[in-house]
Amino acid sequence: MPIKLPNLAENQAIRLIACGSIEGKEKSLRNWLNQRRAMISSYTAGKHTYFVRCGTGGFSGHFHLECASPKAFVFQPKRTATRKDIDAVTQRVLGLPITVRVSCYFVVPIASLAATGIIRTLSADTTAAGVSMKLTAGTLALTGSPIQNIRWQLEDDASFVKIGVVSIRKRILAEDYLLEAHQWSRSLFDVMILAQEGRKND
């Protein structure tokens, strides 16, 4: 079975990126992974249609999987492959160890963030010398946390903010690889951004 693709709407995400390096030592596998691939297709999960991108090559052991809602793009990506093409690639790497950077993006009302939290505080209007200003985007680096950094950007409708949580993990590529990454990211988002109890995650 190939790697399963998530229903992003289940966790209110708009984009999930898993980009990493596979640690397999077999020469034929290394040569295969070093071939440049950049395939884009679409898939349906629940009542939603998403884009999926799969890539290899560019650096040693590179394996990239990305799922995104159409809302994540100004211009919709062009499909260059079928879902079966992508499944054939993901199926080949099952069972292999990977060091992966997981980035998951959510769009939420800024009012849902704690009033004294850093993102909402930085996004507030301030005035100095008669000039009004506020930060509209930023990156926060963290230490001592499962999250490497938090990226945020106010949407065109300033009442909403796009927030990305980025973490680096060592995993084994399995059928539920992306589903687990999706759930893990939402748990981190709940705890670190919304200050809520994390959703259950193994």
trRosetta pair geometry for C-beta under 8 A, 3 or more apart (Angstrom, degrees):
i j d omega theta_ij theta_ji phi_ij phi_ji
1 4 7.8 2 150 -53 116 85
1 91 6.9 -160 114 -113 21 100
1 94 7.8 98 74 -83 63 158
1 175 5.2 16 101 -104 119 126
2 86 7.7 97 -176 115 152 70
2 87 3.7 -114 -42 -155 165 81
2 88 7.4 -48 -90 -42 127 21
2 90 4.4 78 -166 82 96 110
2 91 4.3 -68 -91 -59 73 88
2 94 7.8 -144 -133 -51 34 120
2 175 7.4 100 103 -123 29 79
3 65 6.9 -63 97 -110 151 163
3 87 7.9 -162 39 -129 63 61
3 90 3.9 -101 16 173 103 134
3 91 7.6 -145 -11 -65 68 47
3 94 7.2 -175 -59 -82 81 92
3 173 7.0 -66 -82 -176 122 94
3 174 7.7 108 -111 103 84 31
3 175 6.0 -175 -119 -140 42 37
3 177 5.2 -44 -138 40 118 115
3 178 5.9 92 161 -5 113 107
4 175 5.4 52 -14 166 98 80
4 176 6.1 0 37 -97 120 46
4 177 8.0 151 42 37 72 68
4 178 6.5 -146 84 53 63 102
4 179 5.6 4 88 -33 116 117
5 43 5.3 79 79 77 154 158
5 45 6.5 -135 105 -57 91 130
5 50 7.2 -166 154 74 124 131
5 52 5.8 -62 -124 -91 144 138
5 67 5.7 146 -163 -94 99 137
5 178 6.1 -6 -119 83 41 151
6 10 7.2 -110 176 33 97 119
6 11 8.0 -21 166 16 134 114
6 16 6.4 36 47 23 134 159
6 45 6.7 73 138 -161 30 175
6 67 6.0 161 48 74 87 164
6 178 5.4 -134 -23 130 101 102
6 179 5.3 152 -86 -99 96 59
6 182 4.3 104 -106 -41 168 162
7 10 4.7 80 94 -20 100 108
7 45 3.6 -152 -85 134 83 123
7 46 4.6 77 -137 -7 141 114
7 48 6.3 120 -151 47 87 120
8 11 6.8 -78 -170 51 46 84
8 12 8.0 -59 151 103 73 6
8 13 4.3 -103 -167 78 94 91
8 14 6.4 105 151 -105 142 16
8 15 7.4 28 -134 -51 150 17
8 16 6.4 -159 -103 -14 107 110
8 45 7.7 109 4 68 62 136
8 48 7.3 -106 47 112 84 154
8 50 6.3 119 2 -96 117 142
8 67 6.3 -174 -55 122 115 113
8 68 7.7 41 -47 -133 161 21
8 69 5.7 -122 75 -50 146 99
8 182 7.1 -129 -108 -140 60 130
9 12 6.9 30 -159 -84 43 36
9 13 7.8 -116 -68 46 22 61
9 45 7.9 174 24 96 97 103
9 46 6.4 -105 55 63 123 148
9 48 5.2 150 -13 -30 131 155
9 69 7.7 97 -60 -89 83 127
10 46 7.3 160 -54 -35 93 147
10 182 7.8 66 68 143 110 132
11 106 7.8 -86 131 -97 85 114
11 182 6.0 165 21 162 145 96
11 183 6.9 -165 -70 -100 146 47
11 185 7.6 107 134 81 152 92
11 186 3.9 -99 -161 -81 132 144
12 106 5.7 50 115 -144 90 105
12 107 7.8 -126 163 54 91 60
12 108 7.1 62 144 -81 134 92
12 186 7.7 111 45 -122 82 115
13 16 6.0 48 141 -53 147 95
13 69 7.9 168 114 -19 61 115
13 104 5.5 -55 -132 -178 136 101
13 105 6.4 107 -162 73 85 49
13 106 5.4 -67 -106 -86 59 75
13 182 6.6 -131 18 -151 155 94
13 185 7.2 57 -91 100 141 128
13 186 7.0 -102 -47 -75 113 99
14 68 6.7 26 149 -156 66 72
14 69 4.5 -80 -151 30 71 121
14 71 5.5 -88 -141 82 122 106
14 72 4.7 153 149 -71 106 98
14 105 5.5 -53 60 99 89 99
14 106 6.9 139 5 -117 84 27
14 107 5.7 34 -20 -6 133 105
14 162 7.5 -61 39 -132 136 107
15 66 7.3 -6 -170 -173 90 95
15 67 7.3 172 -150 91 46 54
15 68 4.4 8 -111 -113 85 90
15 69 6.9 -101 -59 19 64 78
15 72 4.6 102 -61 -115 113 151
15 103 7.7 -13 117 114 100 91
15 104 7.1 175 93 -149 60 44
15 105 4.3 17 53 40 99 115
15 164 7.9 -30 75 -105 109 107
16 66 6.9 174 91 -150 55 51
16 67 4.9 6 54 54 100 94
16 68 7.5 -161 28 -71 57 58
16 102 7.5 -18 -168 -166 84 88
16 103 7.5 161 -155 87 39 55
16 104 5.0 2 -110 -109 75 86
16 105 7.8 -145 -66 22 42 71
16 178 6.7 109 123 -166 139 98
16 181 6.6 123 -175 110 123 110
16 182 5.4 -39 -106 -93 155 88
16 185 7.0 -175 -121 24 99 158
17 64 7.7 -19 -167 -164 86 90
17 65 7.8 164 -154 91 43 50
17 66 4.6 0 -111 -111 73 97
17 101 7.8 -8 114 106 97 85
17 102 7.2 157 85 -155 58 41
17 103 4.4 -2 56 57 107 99
17 104 7.5 -163 26 -71 65 46
18 64 7.3 160 89 -153 58 45
18 65 4.9 -2 60 62 103 91
18 66 7.2 -169 28 -75 61 53
18 100 5.2 1 -172 -178 87 132
18 101 7.6 164 -150 79 41 47
18 102 5.3 -4 -104 -105 77 76
18 177 7.3 137 158 143 171 104
18 178 6.3 -129 -6 -104 145 82
18 181 5.5 -2 -83 176 126 175
19 62 7.7 -13 -170 -159 84 86
19 63 7.8 175 -148 90 44 47
19 64 4.6 7 -113 -114 83 89
19 65 7.9 -166 -73 33 52 49
19 66 7.7 10 -57 -61 93 99
19 100 6.7 143 72 -155 28 77
19 101 5.4 -20 66 59 84 95
19 103 7.8 1 14 9 102 105
20 61 8.0 -47 130 125 67 102
20 62 7.8 163 95 -142 31 47
20 63 6.0 -19 70 62 74 86
20 64 7.8 155 21 -84 50 54
20 98 4.6 94 108 168 137 106
20 99 5.3 -175 -163 91 114 46
20 100 3.1 -75 -51 -98 142 64
20 101 6.2 163 -77 10 79 61
21 59 7.0 -64 -96 109 111 106
21 60 6.4 38 -147 96 119 73
21 61 4.0 72 -169 93 78 117
21 62 6.3 -32 -101 -83 68 44
21 63 7.3 135 -115 18 19 82
21 98 6.7 163 79 -153 35 73
21 99 5.5 -5 54 55 87 93
21 100 8.0 -168 23 -77 49 53
22 29 7.7 -103 116 154 132 117
22 33 6.0 -136 49 -114 125 155
22 61 4.3 -151 54 -171 64 100
22 62 7.9 -50 10 41 86 7
22 63 5.1 58 -32 -10 109 129
22 93 6.1 -102 -103 -149 150 121
22 96 5.1 22 -158 133 113 133
22 97 7.1 130 -156 83 61 49
22 98 5.0 -37 -96 -96 61 90
22 173 7.3 -18 -111 -25 108 135
23 61 6.5 37 -70 -144 31 157
23 96 7.1 173 50 171 66 92
23 97 4.6 -27 43 85 119 102
23 98 6.7 -168 -4 -90 85 34
23 99 7.0 75 -48 -10 110 90
24 29 4.6 -47 116 113 137 150
24 30 6.9 -154 96 -60 90 74
24 33 7.7 144 55 -23 114 143
24 61 7.2 156 38 -122 74 108
24 93 8.0 -134 -18 -139 138 81
24 96 4.9 -46 -52 -141 112 125
24 97 7.6 154 -53 42 63 73
25 29 7.9 61 70 59 20 122
25 30 7.4 -6 -162 -47 25 118
26 29 4.1 73 76 10 102 113
26 30 6.8 -177 87 -13 51 84
27 30 5.6 -54 -147 34 33 111
27 31 6.3 31 156 -18 66 105
28 31 5.8 -53 -148 37 32 111
28 32 6.3 34 151 -21 64 107
29 32 5.6 -56 -148 36 32 112
29 33 6.2 28 156 -16 67 107
29 96 7.8 169 -173 -103 148 147
30 33 5.9 -57 -145 39 30 108
30 34 6.2 28 156 -20 64 111
30 60 7.3 -13 -154 -157 101 85
30 61 7.0 -46 -124 -74 76 73
31 34 5.8 -59 -147 36 29 111
31 35 7.3 43 151 -34 60 93
32 35 6.1 -43 -166 9 35 113
32 56 7.6 -22 136 150 65 160
32 92 7.4 -104 139 148 148 147
33 56 5.1 -127 -158 -165 54 124
33 57 7.3 176 150 -59 49 50
33 60 7.8 58 108 -176 120 43
33 61 5.4 12 133 -126 152 33
33 62 6.4 154 166 50 99 56
33 63 6.5 -59 -141 -61 112 90
34 56 7.4 -65 -35 150 6 102
34 57 5.7 70 176 -109 35 70
34 60 7.0 -16 -89 -116 100 49
34 62 7.8 93 -103 28 45 93
35 56 6.2 38 72 100 67 118
35 57 5.4 -81 108 -67 25 116
36 55 7.9 -18 -166 -165 61 88
36 56 7.0 -168 -131 90 22 67
36 57 3.4 -121 -87 92 52 164
36 58 6.6 90 -108 -44 90 75
37 54 6.8 -23 122 116 117 86
37 55 5.7 -180 91 -141 73 45
37 56 4.6 37 32 35 106 89
37 57 6.2 133 10 4 61 112
37 89 6.8 179 128 -111 164 148
38 53 7.3 -11 -168 -169 68 102
38 55 4.9 15 -102 -107 62 103
38 80 7.3 25 109 73 75 154
39 53 6.9 160 85 -153 51 54
39 54 4.8 -10 60 59 102 92
39 55 7.2 -178 23 -74 66 57
39 80 5.8 -139 -140 87 52 101
39 81 3.7 1 -161 -1 107 150
39 85 5.8 -146 -158 118 150 121
39 86 5.5 -170 110 -81 132 88
39 89 7.2 165 30 -6 144 149
40 51 6.3 -11 -168 -172 98 108
40 52 7.3 160 -151 84 51 48
40 53 5.0 -16 -99 -100 77 82
40 77 5.1 -117 -175 146 152 130
40 78 6.7 96 79 85 139 49
40 79 5.6 -135 107 -124 89 40
40 80 4.9 71 41 22 85 93
40 81 6.4 132 53 25 35 90
41 51 7.4 156 87 -156 33 61
41 52 5.5 -17 66 61 80 95
41 79 5.6 60 -119 -145 44 99
41 80 7.6 -98 -62 54 64 54
41 81 4.9 -75 -56 84 104 80
41 82 5.9 63 -117 177 136 13
41 83 5.0 177 141 -71 148 54
41 85 6.9 156 -51 54 138 103
41 86 5.4 -128 20 -16 133 131
42 49 5.8 15 176 179 118 101
42 50 6.6 165 -155 87 71 39
42 51 5.5 -46 -99 -101 73 52
42 52 6.9 153 -109 13 20 82
42 79 6.1 -62 -14 -92 96 123
42 83 7.4 -68 72 -64 43 100
43 49 7.3 174 89 -150 30 62
43 50 5.9 -19 62 62 77 87
43 52 5.6 28 1 -16 112 126
43 67 8.0 -53 46 -129 117 108
43 83 5.5 103 -85 -109 96 127
44 48 7.0 162 -152 87 62 41
44 49 5.2 -33 -96 -97 75 71
44 50 7.7 154 -97 17 26 73
45 48 5.8 -20 68 66 73 91
45 50 6.5 -5 17 6 106 119
48 69 7.2 -48 180 -117 128 95
49 70 7.2 31 91 -27 90 115
50 67 5.4 27 149 -175 140 92
50 68 6.3 155 -168 74 95 33
50 69 5.9 -58 -114 -90 88 45
50 70 7.6 -140 -120 -28 43 69
51 67 7.2 161 84 -154 53 46
51 68 5.0 -17 60 62 100 88
51 69 7.9 158 18 -110 84 1
51 70 7.0 111 -20 -75 103 61
51 73 7.8 35 9 -18 149 137
51 76 7.8 172 -61 -164 136 79
51 77 5.4 94 -144 44 155 128
52 65 7.3 -20 -168 -165 94 82
52 66 6.9 153 -157 83 48 55
52 67 5.3 -13 -102 -101 77 74
52 68 8.0 167 -82 20 34 68
52 83 7.5 72 47 -116 136 79
52 86 6.0 98 113 176 124 171
53 64 7.1 -27 117 124 93 104
53 65 7.4 156 84 -155 58 36
53 66 4.3 -6 54 58 100 106
53 68 7.7 13 -1 6 104 110
53 77 7.4 -91 -70 -177 114 170
54 64 6.7 149 -159 88 37 70
54 65 5.7 0 -106 -104 74 69
54 66 7.8 -162 -67 25 38 71
54 81 7.7 -66 43 62 108 153
54 86 4.6 152 -4 -136 142 97
54 89 5.4 135 152 78 146 146
54 90 6.8 -105 -120 -52 140 94
55 58 7.5 20 150 -2 115 130
55 62 7.1 -39 120 137 88 112
55 63 7.8 155 86 -158 56 30
55 64 3.9 -6 57 57 96 120
56 62 5.6 141 -155 92 50 86
56 63 5.9 -2 -100 -99 85 57
56 64 7.2 -164 -68 20 40 83
56 89 7.3 -150 -24 -162 122 129
57 62 6.0 -69 53 63 15 127
58 62 5.1 4 58 2 93 172
59 62 4.9 102 59 -55 72 116
61 98 7.9 178 158 -122 115 79
63 93 6.0 100 -126 -123 153 169
63 98 6.4 -78 56 -122 128 135
63 173 7.8 -36 120 -85 159 143
65 90 7.0 59 -92 -98 132 115
65 177 7.9 88 46 107 155 121
65 178 6.2 -97 119 -81 139 123
67 178 6.7 90 -10 -176 130 140
68 72 4.3 -90 -175 45 112 150
68 73 7.0 87 134 -33 134 100
69 72 5.2 118 63 -17 72 96
70 73 6.4 -70 -166 38 47 102
70 76 6.1 -12 -142 -109 96 103
71 107 7.7 -96 129 10 130 149
72 105 7.2 107 -119 79 116 136
73 76 5.6 122 97 -95 139 39
73 77 6.4 -132 -99 -27 165 79
81 85 4.0 -111 -178 74 112 145
81 86 6.0 119 113 -44 131 87
82 85 4.8 112 54 -4 72 98
82 86 7.5 -144 96 2 46 83
83 86 5.8 -58 -155 40 38 108
83 87 6.1 41 149 -22 70 107
84 87 5.4 -51 -141 38 34 114
84 88 6.4 42 155 -28 64 101
85 88 5.9 -53 -156 27 28 114
85 89 7.1 23 149 -14 60 103
86 89 5.8 -54 -157 34 38 110
86 90 6.4 28 153 -13 71 107
87 90 5.9 -58 -141 42 34 105
87 91 5.9 38 159 -27 67 108
88 91 6.0 -51 -144 31 25 114
88 92 7.0 31 155 -27 57 104
89 92 6.0 -58 -161 23 32 113
89 93 7.4 9 155 -7 64 106
90 93 6.4 -68 -157 38 38 101
90 94 7.4 62 149 -51 66 86
90 173 8.0 -153 -168 178 76 123
91 94 6.1 -27 -162 -14 41 116
93 96 5.1 -76 -175 29 74 128
93 98 7.9 45 164 -57 125 126
93 173 5.0 -20 127 108 95 166
94 173 5.5 -130 -119 115 34 99
94 174 6.4 71 -150 -117 87 34
94 175 7.0 18 -123 -55 124 64
95 172 6.7 -15 -152 178 29 105
95 173 6.5 -36 23 72 23 85
95 174 7.4 75 -68 -87 44 67
96 172 7.2 164 83 -155 24 67
96 173 5.1 8 55 27 74 119
97 170 6.8 1 -172 -176 102 92
97 171 7.4 165 -151 90 58 36
97 172 5.7 -42 -95 -99 60 67
97 173 7.7 -153 -87 -4 10 81
98 170 7.4 173 88 -150 43 51
98 171 5.7 -18 63 65 89 81
98 172 7.5 132 17 -117 80 19
98 173 5.6 67 -9 -49 124 97
99 168 6.9 14 176 -179 88 98
99 169 7.5 -176 -151 93 52 36
99 170 5.3 -24 -100 -99 72 75
100 168 7.1 174 89 -150 40 57
100 169 5.7 -20 63 63 87 81
100 170 7.7 143 17 -100 74 26
100 171 6.0 -29 19 24 123 112
100 181 7.6 -66 114 -104 140 136
101 148 7.6 -46 -138 21 96 151
101 166 6.5 0 -178 -170 97 97
101 167 7.5 170 -153 88 54 34
101 168 5.2 -27 -98 -97 68 80
102 166 7.1 166 85 -149 51 48
102 167 5.3 -12 58 62 98 83
102 168 7.6 171 15 -91 74 27
102 169 6.2 7 -5 13 118 114
102 181 4.8 -152 -128 -161 138 114
102 184 7.1 39 112 85 164 121
102 185 6.1 -135 140 -69 119 113
103 151 8.0 8 -152 23 114 127
103 164 5.5 7 -174 -178 95 119
103 165 7.4 172 -146 83 50 40
103 166 4.7 -7 -101 -102 83 85
104 164 6.7 162 80 -149 34 69
104 165 5.7 -13 58 55 87 86
104 181 7.4 171 -58 145 121 87
104 182 6.7 136 -113 -127 139 52
104 185 3.4 75 21 167 151 158
104 186 7.2 -84 130 -50 154 60
104 189 7.3 -93 95 -46 117 124
105 151 8.0 -44 -103 77 96 106
105 162 5.9 7 -175 -179 109 100
105 163 7.0 162 -150 84 61 37
105 164 4.4 -29 -93 -91 80 88
106 162 7.2 166 84 -152 39 55
106 163 5.4 -19 61 62 88 88
106 164 7.7 162 16 -84 64 40
106 165 8.0 17 4 -3 106 97
106 186 7.9 107 -71 -109 133 74
106 189 5.9 79 -4 -144 148 154
107 155 6.6 57 -146 -60 115 135
107 160 5.6 26 178 172 97 120
107 161 7.2 178 -147 87 59 33
107 162 5.0 -27 -94 -96 81 73
107 163 7.8 155 -91 16 32 69
108 112 5.0 -87 160 56 114 136
108 113 7.3 117 104 -46 123 88
108 160 6.8 169 88 -150 24 78
108 161 6.4 -24 63 61 71 79
108 163 6.8 -24 22 14 106 116
109 112 4.7 102 70 -13 87 100
109 159 6.0 -21 -145 151 83 87
109 160 5.8 -58 -102 -98 43 68
109 161 7.9 52 163 16 14 79
110 113 5.8 -43 -169 19 51 114
110 119 7.8 -137 -140 125 90 105
110 120 6.1 136 178 -109 94 89
110 123 6.4 -113 -148 101 140 157
110 154 7.4 -2 -68 -118 134 89
110 158 7.4 -25 -4 153 145 61
110 159 5.9 -136 23 -172 101 40
110 160 6.5 -163 -25 -112 82 13
110 161 4.8 86 -83 -16 89 112
111 159 7.0 -10 -16 -167 101 89
112 194 6.9 -31 145 -115 98 104
113 117 5.1 -107 166 54 100 141
113 119 5.7 -85 -166 75 161 112
113 120 4.4 178 101 -48 122 117
113 161 7.3 -8 -23 41 137 141
113 193 6.9 -67 -116 170 97 84
113 194 7.1 -106 -111 -102 55 59
114 117 3.7 107 65 -32 96 107
114 120 6.6 -157 81 20 49 138
114 194 7.7 140 -29 -153 89 35
114 195 5.8 36 -45 9 132 135
115 120 6.0 -108 -139 115 27 148
116 120 7.6 17 20 73 8 117
116 121 6.5 29 -162 -63 37 116
117 120 5.0 74 65 21 89 104
117 121 6.5 -161 89 -11 39 95
117 193 7.6 73 -171 -164 152 51
117 195 7.4 -146 -85 -24 122 120
118 121 5.6 -58 -140 40 28 113
118 122 6.0 25 163 -17 66 109
118 140 6.7 91 111 -97 143 153
119 122 6.1 -59 -146 39 26 106
119 123 6.2 19 157 -17 62 115
119 138 7.9 -167 -120 56 74 117
119 150 7.7 -96 -67 134 117 131
119 152 5.1 126 -132 -53 121 178
119 161 6.6 128 158 153 128 163
119 163 6.9 -23 -120 -100 164 121
119 193 7.4 9 3 -143 141 92
120 123 5.7 -62 -144 40 30 110
120 124 6.9 48 153 -43 62 95
121 124 6.0 -43 -162 3 32 116
122 134 7.6 121 150 -172 53 80
122 135 4.6 -30 160 50 99 131
122 138 6.3 -36 136 4 155 154
123 134 6.0 51 -174 170 37 121
123 135 6.3 -84 -89 74 46 80
123 136 7.3 78 -128 -107 83 38
123 154 6.1 133 -138 -69 120 117
123 161 6.9 -81 -87 -90 161 135
124 134 6.1 -149 96 -124 26 122
125 132 5.6 -11 -168 -169 108 105
125 133 7.5 138 -153 72 62 26
125 134 4.9 -72 -96 -52 45 124
126 132 7.3 155 82 -152 35 57
126 133 5.9 -31 66 68 83 75
126 134 6.3 131 12 -84 76 72
127 130 7.0 -1 -179 -126 104 12
127 131 6.7 161 -153 78 64 36
127 132 5.1 -29 -96 -95 84 65
127 133 7.6 139 -98 18 35 69
128 131 5.8 -26 69 59 66 89
128 133 7.0 -31 24 22 98 116
135 138 5.5 18 165 -43 135 119
136 153 6.7 32 143 -155 73 65
136 154 4.6 -83 -158 29 77 116
137 151 7.9 4 -173 -179 89 80
137 152 6.5 -171 -143 99 53 58
137 153 4.0 7 -108 -108 101 81
137 154 6.9 -113 -60 13 67 72
138 151 7.5 -166 98 -146 43 51
138 152 5.9 1 55 57 76 90
138 153 8.0 168 16 -76 47 58
139 149 5.6 11 -178 171 95 131
139 150 7.3 161 -157 81 50 47
139 151 5.0 -13 -105 -103 80 78
139 152 8.0 172 -84 20 38 64
140 149 6.1 161 82 -161 49 76
140 150 4.5 -6 56 56 105 96
140 151 7.8 -163 22 -73 68 34
140 152 7.7 21 -3 4 104 105
141 148 7.4 -37 -144 158 70 62
141 149 4.9 -35 -102 -100 52 101
142 145 4.3 -32 144 41 130 132
142 147 5.2 46 50 91 146 91
142 148 6.6 165 53 173 89 14
142 149 6.3 172 10 -95 82 40
142 150 6.9 60 -26 -11 117 94
145 148 8.0 -163 85 -61 92 22
145 192 7.0 82 -167 -104 137 133
146 167 5.4 4 149 -130 80 133
146 188 6.0 -121 87 -106 118 122
147 150 6.2 27 157 -57 139 86
147 165 5.3 -73 -125 -165 121 97
147 166 6.6 90 -165 64 78 50
147 167 5.3 -75 -110 -77 45 93
147 188 5.5 136 -64 -177 107 133
147 192 5.8 3 -7 -63 148 174
148 166 4.9 -62 60 107 101 93
148 167 5.7 156 -5 -111 88 36
148 168 5.7 59 -49 -8 134 94
149 166 5.0 2 57 52 77 118
150 163 6.6 -14 -174 -169 97 96
150 164 7.0 158 -161 82 48 56
150 165 5.8 -15 -109 -104 77 64
150 166 7.4 -162 -79 18 30 83
150 192 7.1 -156 -77 132 133 129
150 193 7.2 155 -138 -80 138 102
151 163 7.2 153 83 -159 52 46
151 164 4.1 -3 57 54 101 108
151 166 6.9 53 -8 -20 104 115
152 161 5.7 5 -169 172 106 115
152 162 6.7 160 -152 86 53 54
152 163 4.8 -8 -102 -105 90 73
152 164 7.3 -161 -69 22 45 68
153 161 7.0 161 80 -161 34 72
153 162 5.0 -11 60 58 87 102
154 158 5.2 7 179 -130 126 71
154 160 7.6 121 -162 86 60 51
154 161 5.5 -45 -104 -105 52 79
154 162 7.9 171 -105 18 4 76
155 158 7.0 -166 69 -86 65 26
155 159 7.9 -44 60 59 108 49
155 160 4.2 -5 27 85 136 99
155 161 6.5 -142 -9 -90 86 24
155 162 6.0 104 -64 -25 89 93
157 160 5.3 45 87 18 98 103
163 189 7.2 125 106 -135 121 107
163 193 6.0 104 147 -127 158 152
165 185 5.6 158 73 -159 115 87
165 188 5.1 165 158 106 156 122
165 189 5.4 -138 -17 -74 143 81
165 192 6.9 120 -117 65 130 135
165 193 7.2 -113 -66 -33 119 123
167 184 7.5 -104 58 133 148 117
167 185 7.3 -161 17 -98 117 77
167 188 6.6 -165 -40 -67 137 170
169 181 7.8 -164 42 -111 145 93
169 184 7.8 16 -56 137 159 163
171 174 7.9 -108 161 8 104 92
171 177 6.5 121 137 -137 140 92
171 180 7.8 157 -138 91 141 133
171 181 7.8 -66 -52 -70 167 101
173 177 5.3 -9 -145 -81 56 148
174 177 5.2 149 54 -53 59 84
174 180 8.0 43 65 2 109 136
176 179 4.5 -65 -160 52 76 116
176 180 5.1 78 136 -29 95 101
177 180 6.3 -65 -153 36 18 106
177 181 6.5 15 153 -16 59 110
178 181 5.4 -53 -143 38 36 113
178 182 6.1 42 155 -25 67 104
179 182 5.7 -53 -152 33 29 115
179 183 6.5 24 153 -14 63 107
180 183 5.8 -55 -146 39 33 108
180 184 6.0 37 154 -22 66 108
180 201 7.8 115 -159 -157 75 98
180 202 7.6 -56 -136 54 113 98
181 184 5.6 -52 -142 37 29 115
181 185 6.3 31 157 -21 63 106
182 185 6.0 -57 -152 33 25 110
182 186 6.7 22 153 -16 61 107
183 186 5.8 -57 -151 36 32 110
183 187 6.5 35 151 -21 65 104
183 199 6.8 -111 -168 96 87 123
183 201 5.3 165 134 -109 106 106
184 187 5.7 -55 -153 33 31 113
184 188 6.6 29 152 -16 65 104
184 201 5.6 128 -94 -167 59 147
185 188 5.7 -54 -151 37 34 111
185 189 6.3 38 150 -23 65 106
186 189 5.3 -51 -147 35 34 117
186 190 6.4 39 154 -22 66 102
186 199 6.0 -2 111 27 108 133
187 190 5.8 -50 -149 32 31 112
187 191 6.5 19 157 -9 64 109
187 198 3.9 49 -165 -165 90 110
187 199 5.0 -116 -90 48 83 78
187 200 8.0 -118 -97 62 125 11
187 201 4.6 -79 -44 -12 157 143
188 191 6.0 -63 -146 43 30 103
188 192 5.5 -3 171 8 71 120
188 198 7.4 24 -59 -117 28 120
189 192 6.7 -65 -121 51 18 90
189 193 5.0 -25 -167 26 61 125
189 194 6.7 43 142 -1 71 102
190 193 7.3 -25 -70 52 8 84
190 194 5.2 -44 -146 51 45 117
190 196 4.5 -71 -180 69 92 102
190 197 7.1 -26 141 86 124 30
190 198 5.1 142 77 -110 120 51
190 199 6.1 121 0 -15 157 82
191 194 7.7 22 -13 56 10 75
191 195 7.2 34 -171 -116 34 27
191 196 6.8 -96 -81 67 39 53
191 197 7.4 13 -90 -152 82 17
191 198 4.6 -19 -48 -63 112 97
192 195 7.9 -16 172 -69 6 53
198 201 6.6 -65 148 12 118 112
